[in-house]
Amino acid sequence: MTTTTTRPVLSKDGGTDSRPRLLLAVVLAAQFMALLDVFIVNVAAPTIRTELAASGAGLQLVIAGYTITYAVLLITGARLGDRLGHRRTYLAGLAVFTGASLACGLAAGTGQLVAFRLVQGAGAALMIPQVLSLIQRNFAGEGRVRALSAYAAVLATGAAAGQVAGGILVSADLFGSSWRPVFLVNVPIGLALLALGARVLPRDARTEPERARPLDLPGLVLLAAAVSLLTVPLVLGQEQDWPLWSWISLAASVAVFAAFTAYESRLARRGGAPLIAPRVLRIPGIGQAAFRIAVAMAVNAGFLFTLTLHLQGGLGHSALRAGLTFAPAAVVFGAIGLTWRRWPARGQRFLIPGGFLLAAAAAWAMGGLLANGEAGGWMLYPALAAMGAGLSLAFSPALTGALAGVRPEDAADASGLLATVTQLGQLIGVATFGTLFLGRLHAPGVQASADALWGCALALAAASILGASAGLVRRAR
C-alpha cells in the first residue's frame, strides 16, 4: 500500500517557475543559519565569559557543545530523514534549532547556556542532512548542478560570515543586550523559514514498505560512540593541554570505528539495512571527494581560527574589526562557488588541484605579510581573497562532482556521509592548527603571536599541497 502524496516535478533547468528557487532559498537559508552558529559564538566568547562568570571548562562547552552534538548526530539525522520523510524531519529540526536559539539568548547562567547549546546542535543535526537530500530529490540535470554549487558556496562562507556577524552584533550591543543577539538573531529567521518551509517544501511521498524499513539502532549507537570519542577530545583537548583521557578517547575512537565498519559489512551481507548503504561508498570518486572536502574544510577552519587568535589576541583588534577582516575571503568564496561551472570546460579538471595550490600560496603570503608583527597593510586583503578563491575552487567542484551522480534513493546516505566529513574536517582543522598556534605561542606580545601564525601559515600551505596531490596521484595511476 502506498500513500497518495504527489511528488514534485524535478527542476532540470531552472526555467521560469519560482517554486524550485524558493525551495532552494529556504533550505539554504537554514543551512547558512546553522553554520553561522558554529562560528558566531567565537567572537562573543570573551563577553560571555565576563558576564556569566563562566569557568574555562564552561566556556569551552558553550562553544563546543553545539559542535559535539551536531557532529555526533548528523548521520542519525540523515537516516531519520530517509525513514520519516525529509520535509517532516527538516521542519522538526528547524523548530528545535529555533526554540533552542531563543533559550540560549535568554539563558541566565552557564549551565543553562551549555544545555541549550547541546539541544541547538541536535536540532541542526536533524535539519542539515535534509538540505542535501531535498536538493537531490527535487533538482535534476543542470538545475541540480546549480543548486549544489549554491549549497557549496553557502557551506563555507557561513564560517567567515559567522566571524563578521559575531563582531557586528557584539560591538553593536543592541539595547544593552551584549552577547545575546548572536543567538536571538536566529529566532525571527527561523520562524520565517518555518512558515515558508511549510508552504514550499514538497510533501513526503513514501511507500509503506519503505516506512517499515528497520532502523539500524546498533549501527547508530556504534557510530555515535565513535564520533563522540573522536570529536570530544578534538574540541576540548587543546584547551586542557591534551590530557591523558583525550589520547585514550582518540585511540578508542579508532577501535569503535573499526567495530562499526565490521558490523555494517556483516549486516549488509545478511541482507539487512545498514546505516550507510555500501553502494554509496562504491560511487566512483566519492572517496577522493570526501578526502578533498575534509582537507579543504580543515584548512578553512584552521585559517579562520588561527587568524582570529592573532588579530584579536596579538594585534589587539576589536571583535568588529577582526570579523570584517574575513569579508574578502567570504565574498570571493561565495562568488566563485556560484560561477565556477560557467568557466571553460577544458580547464574544469584542473580547478580542484589549482584551487589547493592557490590556497597554499595565499597562506604563505598571509603569514609573510603578518610575520613582522604589523597589520599587513592593504596587501593582506588580496591575500585573504586569494585564500577564499583557492578554497572555493578546492571545495565546491569536489562536493558538486561527488553528489551530481548520486541517485535520489541514496541521497540520505550520501548527504549524511559528506556532511559528517565536512564537520569532522572543520574540527580536525581547529584542533590541529589551533594546537600548533598555541604551542608556538611561548610569550605574550604581538611578535610572538606573529611567529606562531607564520608557523601555522606554513602548515596550512603544506596541507593544501596535500589536497592538491590527491587527484594528481590518482591520475598518475
Buried (B, 14 or more C-beta within 10 A) or exposed (E): EEBEEEEBEBBEEBEEEEBBBBBBBBBBBBBBBBBBBBBBBBBBBBBBBEEBEBEEEBBBBBBBBBBBBBBBBBBBBBBBBBBBBBBBBBBBBBBBBBBBBBBBBEBEEBEBBBBBBBBBBBBBBBBBBBBBBBBBBBBBEEBBBBBBBBBBBBBBBBBBBBBBBBBBBBEEEEEEEBBBBBBBBBBEBBBEBBEBBEEBBBEBBBEEEBEEBEBBEEBBBBBBBBBBBBBBBBBBBBBEEBEEEBEEBBEBBEEBBEEBBEBBEEBBEEEEBBBBBEEBBEBEBBBBBBBBBBBBBBBBBBBBBBBBBBBBBBBEBBBBBBBBBBBBBBBBBBBBBBEBBEEEEEEEEEBBBBBBBBBBBBBBBBBBBBBEBEBBEEEBBBBBBBBBBBBBBBBBBBBBBBBEEBEEEBBBBBBBBBBBBBBBBBBBBBBBBBBBBBBBBEEEEBEBBBBBBBBBBBBBBEBBBBBBBBBEEEEEE
